[in-house]
Amino acid sequence: MSIITRDLVIQFINRASALMEENKDYLYELDAASGDGDLGLTMTKGFAAGAEAANGSGEADLGKLFFLIGSTIAKVVPSTMGTLMGSGFLKAAKALKGKTELAPADFAAFVEAYYAGLQERGKANPGERTILDALKPAADAVRGAVDSGEEDVGVLACKAAEAAEAGKEATKEMEATHGKAVVHRAKLVGVPDQGAVVGALFYQAWKDVLAQ
């Protein structure tokens, strides 16, 4: 498959919403260990709203569609993670404005913009035990594959998902440096960062849709 159509984007956001729902309790448990506990509800509610908005829209411009998804998530769940996930879509919206379908290079632009949106908003960096530790490897993997000539978006989605999963696993050995997790960092050794889990699920959704 060499092109991501609007229908596939809709399928992606629907699948992402389903994965957040399926993993709601797990996200709750991970987040509770870090001092909060609302991540499962936040991601489930936010992505469900984003999917509903996308399904109800006839927008053909994928940049505008990503803007709709991101702004909806940020509005419905204005928590830290809700705002961050929304920011990723908003950054991608700017990068892909006017696109009615996405070629491999456009998908690379999406994953890089999504990472940049969260990094700029959250002011964190890879290696600090956050969602960026899943998103940055995914972005790098896709960019590297595209620059090497890969033209199958299904292959790109697989590389993104594999890299995000590996990044998530790597957070098990990282020391928390942000938020309430810092207080609980001793008991988090061997446990993946909850944000990185969300990042891995995000790219699992792309893989499930594009690598059929």
N, C-alpha and C positions, 0 to 999 in steps of 0.2 A: 504494500500500500504506500503510495507516494504523496497522498494529499489527505489532509484532515478537513472534512466538510463541516458545515454548521451542524448537521445532524449528529456527527461524532462528538462535537463539543457538548451538545445537549446530553448525549449519552454519558459523557465523562462526568458532568456535574451531577447527573442522576446517580451514577455509580459512586462518586465520592460521597454523596449524601447517604447512600445505603451503607457504605463502609463505616462512616462515622456512627451511624445508628447501631450497626452490628458490634462495634467496639466501644460503645458508650460506657459500659460498666468497667471495662479494662482501663479506659482513659480516666474514669472517675477514681479508680483505685490508685493509679499512678500519681494523679494530681493530689489526691488526699495525702499521700506519703510525703509530698513536698509542702504541704501546709494549706492548700486551697480546696480542691475537690469538685470544682464546677466545670472542668474542662469537657467532660463527656456531654453534659447538657449544652454547653456553649457551642461546641462543634456540631452536635446533632441539630440543634435549633438553627444555627447559622447556615449550614450547608443545605438544610431542608428549605430554608427561605430562599437561598440563592438558586436552588434548583427550581423551585416554584416560579420564581420571577423569570428565569430563563425559558421554562416551558410555556409560560404565558405570553412570551414576547415573540413578535414576528420579525425582530431585528435581524437583518442579513449581515450587517457590518460586525465582524467578530470582535473588533476593538470595542465597539459600543456594547456588544453583548457581555464581554468581560467586565466592562465598566458597570453594567447593570448588576451583574453577579456580585462584584466586589462592594459596590455601594450598598447593596441590600444586606450583605453579611455584616458590614460595619455598622449599619443602622440597627439591625435586629439584635445583634449581640455586641454592644459597644464595650466589651471587656478588652483586656490586653490582647489576648489571642484572637478574638474576633476582629479587632482593629487591624492586627497584623495580617491575618489571612485576607481581609478585605483589601489591604494596601498592596498585596502582591498582585491581585487581579487588576487593581487600578493602574499599577505601573505597567503591567502587560497590556492593558487597554491602550495606553499611549503608544507603546511600541508597535502595536498591530492595528492601529486605526486605519480603516478603509479596506482591510482584508476581508474577503468573503470566503476564503479557504486558506489553509495553512500548508505550505510546502515544508520540507525538512528544515530549511534555514529559518523559517518562521517559527517552527516549534522550538528551535534552539533559542531564538529571540524571546519566546514566551518563558522558557525555564530560567533564562538568565534575568529577565525582567522581574519575574516572580521573586526570585531570590533577592534581587536588588531592592525591591519594594519593601520586603521585610527587614532587610539589613539596615536600610536608611531609616525606617520608622522605629525599629527597636534599638538601634545603636549598639548592637552586639556584634560579635565576630565568630567565625568558626573556631571550634576548640574550646568554647566556653559553656558547653552543655546546653544547647538550645536547639530549636527547630532548624536553625541554619546549618547544623551539622548533618542534617539529612538533605537539605535543599542545595547546598553548595556542591557536594559531590555529584548530585544528579545533574545540575547545570553544567558542571565541568565534563561529565561523561557524555552528555548530549552534544555539547559544543565540540569536543574532541572527535566524536564519531562523524559529525557533519563535516568538519574540516578535513576528515580523512576520506570523504566521498560517500558516506552512507546515505542512501536515498529512500530507505524503507522506514516510515514513521513508526511501524510496529517494532522494529528492531531498536529504534531510538527510545521508545517508551520502555522497552525491556531493560535497556542500559540504565535509564533514569531510575527505574524501580529498584534494580539491583544495587545501584550506587547509594540510593537513599536508604535502603535496608542496611547496607554495610555501615553507612554513616550513623544510623540509629544505634546499631550494635556497639559502635565505637564509643558512644556516650556513656556506656555502662562503666567505663574506666575513667571518665572525666569528672573533675571536681566542679560542683555548681558554683557559679560566680554571680548569678543574678537572682533577684527576688527572694521569696521565702525559702526557696530550696537551699540557700546558703546555710540557714540555720539547721537544716536536716541533712546536710551533705554526708555526714558519717554513715547514715543508714541507707544512703542511696547508692553506695558502691555495689556494682553488679546489677543495678536496675537501670533500664533505659530512660532517657529523658522523655517526659510525656509529650513535649512539643515535637521532638524528633520522631516519635511514633506517629503523630499527626502528619508530619512531612512524608513519612514512608507510606502511609495510607493514601495520601494525596497522589503520589506517583504510582501506587498500586492501581488506583482508579484509571489512570491513563493507560497503564499496561493492559488492564482487563478489557478496555474498549478497543485499543489500537492493535493489540497483538492476538486477535481472535483467529 
